[in-house]
């Protein structure tokens, strides 16, 4: 339903990136169209979410923008279809705007592609998401966070890896996550060091146990306490806060939903989701499917991250409480 004041055919001919917009709320559809045009997009198609599940869905364009505030079955079915289209090798990149209540279900639906998920977004959030599509071009490779934040994350990953390598020069074998209730199989134990003096027979070393979750929860509470006295944004460190929360949860054999992890990060959900994506790409986090309910998904530490966190806390020992 193009508007008379914008020539969509001319936009396509001029090489403008083409966007498909799907929203059941008419006022939101109009607002999304206007924002997209202002951002430099042409509109490939637009309509309600049901159009995505039609027998012959419309062509996706170079990006698909979906307004999905509810986690009802028709909406999730449409989202799953769009996720499949975006992951099918076409040029389409997926942007999903949703609400906090629907976040877990929306996240679970997006199993194939790597969408940008926006939680209760404002115009600025949507503009940033569209800007990432423009910056990525057709290869879909988007730098998810600012350069300063990306370097911070890389330094964090490098630091915990260095601790692990110092304590275990031979490295650790990555195991597979599994088990019900968030329990994870123990990794294979590496050979390291030697046995008796003069003997060449290697001995097995074990990974240090995860820290007492009560200690980690205490550290988390102390970190949060700062916000009561000093502006919390000054100390925002979502990567570390999420690693701490997931370390405690793993030691407690508790699974963590994506919405819960967003809260633990201490930053807005949309920002937290970008961090989750970046940390997943860095090999620190992984998606854990709920075998009993495919509409749910959890986030957990990878074996490499769990190993690094265990060795980190073993290294600092009694000084743990100073990590606030």
LINCOR-V76232 format. One record per backbone hydrogen bond with DSSP energy under -1.0 kcal/mol. NH is the residue of the N-H (numbers start at 1). CO is the residue of the C=O. If there is no record, write none. Layout:
nh=[NH/NH]
co=[CO/CO]
This chain:
nh=[6/8/11/12/13/14/15/16/19/20/21/22/23/29/30/31/32/33/34/35/36/37/38/39/40/41/42/44/47/51/52/53/62/63/64/65/66/67/68/76/77/78/79/80/81/82/83/84/85/86/87/88/93/95/96/97/98/106/107/108/109/110/111/116/118/120/126/127/128/129/130/131/132/133/134/135/136/137/150/151/152/153/154/155/156/157/158/159/160/161/162/163/164/165/166/167/168/171/183/192/195/199/205/216/217/218/219/220/221/222/223/224/225/227/228/229/230/234/235/236/241/242/243/244/245/246/247/248/249/250/251/252/254/261/262/263/264/265/266/272/273/274/275/276/277/278/279/280/281/282/283/284/285/286/288/290/296/298/299/300/302/306/307/308/309/310/311/312/313/314/315/316/317/319/320/322/323/324]
co=[3/6/7/8/9/10/12/11/42/63/45/65/47/25/26/27/28/29/30/31/32/33/34/35/37/36/17/19/21/48/49/50/18/18/93/20/95/22/97/72/73/74/75/76/77/78/79/80/81/82/83/85/62/64/116/66/118/102/103/104/105/106/109/94/96/98/122/123/124/125/126/127/128/129/130/131/132/133/146/147/148/149/150/151/152/153/154/155/156/157/158/159/160/161/162/163/164/168/180/203/201/196/190/212/213/214/215/216/217/218/219/220/221/224/225/226/226/231/232/233/237/238/239/240/241/242/243/244/245/246/247/248/249/257/258/259/260/261/263/268/269/270/271/272/273/274/275/276/277/278/280/279/279/300/298/296/293/288/256/286/284/302/303/304/305/306/307/308/309/310/311/312/313/316/317/319/320/322]
